Amino acid sequence: MPVQASRRPPSPGSAAPSGRVAAAIPAQARPSGGGPGSRPPGSGGGGGDDRPGGGGSKKRSKRKDPLWARLTVIFGAVLMLSSGVAIVGSKALIGQATGGIAKGNLLGDAGKSDAEGGASLDGPIDMLLLGVDARERWAADDVRSDSIIILHIPATHDQAYLISIPRDTEAQIPAFKKSGYGGGSGKINAAFQAGAANGGGWEGGAQLMAQTIKRLTGISFDGAAIINFGGFKNVIDTLGTVRICVTQEVKSLHMSYVDGKPMWNADAKKTGKQRTPVVHKKGCQEMEGWAALDYSRQRKTLRNGDYDRQANQQQLIKAMAKKATEGGMLSNPAKMNNLIKAAGKAFVLDTGGVPIEDFIFTMRGVTGNELTMLKTNNGTFHANGNNTEGLSEETMAMFRAVKQDKLAEFVFTHPEVISTRK
């Protein structure tokens, strides 16, 4: 399909008007409990310590090819809508269902230039996926992104890879005019907070994070998505459950049972009743939304800390994608409509101006089974002596392979980077 080479409007705050819809922040429903059952629930994903923020944004090429959907859809709930199965329903139906998904310019000048194929989707596709764990009591400009994932689709468009960047990775965070941040060195998860400060909002946070990652890895992006992990609960509830294989028993730091009902610890304390810790037992199991979300948020009590959490979150994304392609979800218009609506409460997307319904309606090829999860730093700590994490030479070579679209060859010669999570 031919691609129209038009330019992305500049982001708000730049000299020229953007013409884009401002990124609305999806409301975080405060979970007071979950469904019955013996599986775990969830809460907060550990904030970092450093505060950085950056400015200016160059125009970038707008994507017109509906194949852009390969990016959006793979991330959790929207990937679920992409399988080889026929999608039932008209574009009008899908457009109505996706109308609530917030859009914004999340990349700024970290998008691919024309020299990098910015006006064409014939080549590889790279998308930045940022997970935030917003709560009602938190200010919109005081949120960090502890889940940082690069989604890479090779030029063959028949495979997808997820690579997580450790939240404590030391990075040079550039100055960001929109939030007034002057630049500096810090943990990479602080880049989002620095960009969001002083009115920068989630758009500013994503733009500064994208610029920081581009500086660190050399990778430019075709698009981006922000996922409010709290919103994942609604998506999973729409799916029913997801199958998660727990590799190590972990006691939740965020939730407890009160009278058999899972609750946030803060809410549980207010009841004055006896609390029983939520424990995620080792083994494969069907998890309800609250349980899967809580499990994917645990970090401090895991053997490999954030590295194990990265693997758990990748596992959750893949499990959601696989579940949505089973049981007739995609062949039932009502179920698909409910699924898209639930996803719409969880995402802010940078689509480059392409209607979301075009993405979903034309999505083909990459399913949950073609989603390969990769490890950075061999899945364990790689401290650099600064109370932060460094990136190993193997990990940096993996990022170079992404940029050169040689990731498949790299994985073949370095099979140890493949996550063994099921």
N, C-alpha and C positions, 0 to 999 in steps of 0.2 A: 504494500500500500504506500503510495507516495506521501511524503511528509512535507508539510508547508513550513518553510523556514521563517518563522516570525519571532520577534523578540519578546522575552518576558518583561512585563512592566516592572519598573523599579519598586522596591519595597517602600512601605510608608516610612516617612522620615527622611527620604532622600529628596533631592532637589525637585525631581519631576513627580507629578501625582501618579499613584500606583494603579488606580482603577481596579484594585483587587478587593475582595471582601476581607475585612479585618478578621483575624483569627479569634473566634469566640472560644471561651474556655468552657469545656463541657462541665456541667455541674457534677460534683462528686457526691453521690448519695451516701450518707453516713450509714454504714452497715451496722445495724444493731443486732443482727443475728443472721443465721443462715438456715437452711433446711435441716430437717432431722437427719440423724445418721451418725456414724462413728468417725467420719472423715473430718479433717481440719479446715479452718477458715482463714481470714487474713487482714493485715494491717501494714503499717508503715514500712518503707524500704530504706531505712538507714540513711540519714543525711551525711554529707561530707563536711569538710571543715573550711575550705578555702573559698574566697569570694572574688571572682574576677568580673568583664562586659565589653563590645566592639562596634564599629560603625561603618557606614557607607555600604552601598550594595550596587554592583554593576548589573546592567541588563543582561539577561541570558536568554537563550533560544527557547521558545515555547514548543512543547511537544504536542503534535496534532494526531499522531498515529494512535489508534485505540490500543495498540499493543502495550501502551504505557500501563495498561491494566495489569500486566504481569508484575509490575512493581507493587502497586497498591494492594492488590488482592493477596499477595503472598503474606502480607503482615497480618497474622492472626485472623480476625473475623472476616476480612475481605478476601483473603486467599481462599477461605472456605468456599467462596462463591465461584472459584475457578476450577473446574475439573473437566475431564473429557465428557462428562454427562451434559445432556442438553439442558439449558437453563430455560425454564418455563416462565412466560410473562413478557409483556411488551416493554419497550424502552420507557414508555410513559409510566408504567407501573413501577419500574425500577427507579426512574427519576423521582417519582413521588416519594418512594421509600427512602431514598438517599438524600432528600432535600435538607434533612437536619444535620448532615455532616458538615462541620465547620471547615472552611478553607482559609489558607493564608500563604504568604510568601515566607517559607521557612528556611530558605537557603541563602538569600542575599547573594553575595558574590562568590559563594562556594559551589555554584552550579557549573556544569560543564560548559566550556567555551566552544565556539564554532570549531576551533582546531581540534578539540577533543570529541567532536561528533555531536555538538550541542543541537544541531538542527536535524538530526537523523536518529532513528531507533534501529537502524540496520545493525549497529554494533552492540557491544555489551551495555548493560543497564545497571546502574548502581543507585541504591536508595538508602537514605539515612533514616533509621527508625529509633525514636527516642521515647523511652518510657518514663513517665513521671508518676508520682504517687501523691497526688494532691488531696488535701483534706479540707473540709468545710472551714476549719478554724485557721487555716493558713492563708496568708495574703497571696494574691495572684503573682506578685513579683518576688515571692520568697520560696520558690520551689526549685529543687535540684533534679537533674535527670541522672538517676543512678543506673538506668538501663540504656546502654548505647550499643546499637546493633547496626552493622553494615550488611545490607542485602545485595548480593551480587548475582546477576543473571548473565551468563556468557552470551556471546553473539549468536550462538546456536539457538537460544531461547527455549531450551528443553530441560534446563536444570536450574536450581537455585541454591545459593549458599547463605548461611547466616554466620556472621563473625561478630562476637561481642568484644567490646573494648572495656577493660577493667576500669571501674569507677575511680580507683585511686591512682590511675596512670598519671605520672608527672607530665605536664604539657605547658608549652608557651601559649598563653591565651592572648590574642591580639587586642589592641585597644578597640573600643566599641563606642562610637559617638552617640548612638541612640540612647544608651543608658548612662553615659558619662564615665564608663570604665576606662582606665588609663593603660591597661595591659599589664601583664606580669606572668609569673610562673606559679602554678598551683595544680591541685588535683583536677583532672579533666572534668569531673562531674560538676565542679563549681562554675564552669563556663556558662551553663544554662542559666544559673542564678544571676551571674554577673550581667548577662545580656537582658534578662527579664527585669532587672532592678530599675527603679526610677521611671516607671512607665514603659519600659521596653516590652513588657508582656511576654507571652509565650512565643510570639513571632521573633522578638529580639533574642530570647533565650536560645531558640533553635538556630537562628542565623549565626550567633556567636559560637555555638557548639559546632556547627558545620564548618565554619572558618577554622576553628581550632583543630578539628580532625583533618581537614585538608592540609593544614600546615604540618601536622604530625605524620600523616601517612602518604600525602601526595595525591589522595583520591578526591576527585570532584564528583558531584552528584547530579543525577537526573531528577531527583525528587526527594521528598521527605514526608514523614508522618510522625505526629506526636500521639502517643497512646496514653490515656489516663488509665493506669492499671486497675483502678477501682471500677472502671466501666467494663472491664473484662468479665466481671461477675455476671452482669446482665446478659452478655453474649453467651457465656457458658450455660447459664440458666435456660436460655432459649434453646440451646443444643440439648439440654437435659443434664448430661454429665460428660466428662472427658476421662479417658483412660491414662493414668499416670503411673509410672513405675518408680517408686521411691527407693533410692539406692542406699540411704542411711536414715535410721530413725532420728527424728528431730522434734524437739519440744518447741512449740510456738512461743515466741517472745511477745506476741501481740494479742492473742486471744485466749479466752477460757470458756469452759462450759458452766452455765448456771442453770440448774434444773434441766440439764440435758440440752440446753440451747446455746449455740456458740455466740459469743459476744466480744466486742472489743474489751480489753482489760479495763480501760477507764470507765466504760459503762458497767462492766461487771462489778467493779468495786462499789459503785453507787447503789447497787441493789442490797448490799450488806449481807448477801447470802454466801454460802460456801461456794468456792470456785474450784473447778477441776481443770488442770492444764489440758490444752489441746495438744495431742501428740500425733505426728504423722508416722505411721508404722511402715517398716520396710516391706516392700513387695508391690506387685502391680494391683491396682484397684481403680474403680470408677469413682471419680471425685465430683462432688457438686461444685457450683461456682465459688462459694465461700471457701471451701476446702482447698481447691486448686489455687486460688488466689493467695491464700495464706501461705501455702507451701512454697509458692514461687517467690514470696517476699522474704523468706528466712535467709539470714546471712551469717550472723555473728556466731551461731552455734554449729555451723557446718565445718567439716574438717578443712576444706580449702576456701572457706569464707566466700568472698564475692565470686570466685571462679566457679564454685559449686552452684551458687545462685544463678550465674549466667547460664550454666548448663540446664538448670531447672526451668528457667524462663524460656529458653529455646525449645525445650521439651514441651512446655505448655503450648507455645505457638504452633508447633507441629501437631500436637494432639488435637487442638481445636480445628486445624485445617483438615485433618483426617476424619474427624467426627462429622464435619459438615458435608463431606462427600459420601457419607454412608447413610443408610436408612431412608433414602428418598428425600432428603432435605432439599436438594436442588431441583427436584422434579415436582415439588409441591409449592404452588405460588404463595399460599398463605404462610407457610413455614418460612419460605425464603424472604417474604416481605417482613416478617417479624424479626428475622435474623439481621437483615440490613438495618432496620430501625434500631435494634439493640446496638449494633456496631456504630451507628451514627452518634450515639451518646458517648462513645469512647475515644473518638478520633478527631484530630485536626490534620488535614491533608494539604500538601502542596501538589497540586495536579497540573500545574503549568497551563491552566485554562481549559483543559479537556474535560467535558462533562463526565461526571462519575459514572452515569448510566452507560456511556460508551465503553468505559473500562470494563465494567462488569458484564455487559451484554456480549462483548466480543472476546472475553477472556477465555483462553484455551491453553492447553499444553502443559503448564506447570501445576502439579498437584502436590498434596502433602507428601506423597511418596517420592517426589523428586526434590524434596527439601533436605539438604545436607547441612548438618550442624558442625561447625568447626571450633576448635579450641585455640585460644591465645595463650602464650607462655606455657604450653603443654598442660594447661588446666590447673596450674598451681602457682604459688607465690613466686614473684621475681623481684624482690625488693632491691631498690637502688641505694639504700643507705640514707635516704632523705625522708623516711616515714611515708614514702610513696612507692608506687610500682613503676618499674621500667618495662620496656618491651624487648623481648629477646631477639636475637638476630634472625632466628627462624620465623618469628612472628612478623618482623619487618619485611622479610623475604616474601611472606604470604601476602602482605599488603601490596608489595611491588607486583606480585603475580596478579592481584586483582586489577591494578591499574593497567597492566599490560594484557589483560584478558587471557592469562595463562594459568588460571587457578586450577583448572582440572588437571593439568600436567603437574602442578606443584603438589596437589593432593595425592596424585598417583605415586610420586616419589617420596612423599612425606605422609604416609598413612596414619602416623601417630597423631596428626592434628584433627582427625575425625572423631567427633564425640560418639561414644558407644551407647548413649542414652537411647532408650526405646520409647 
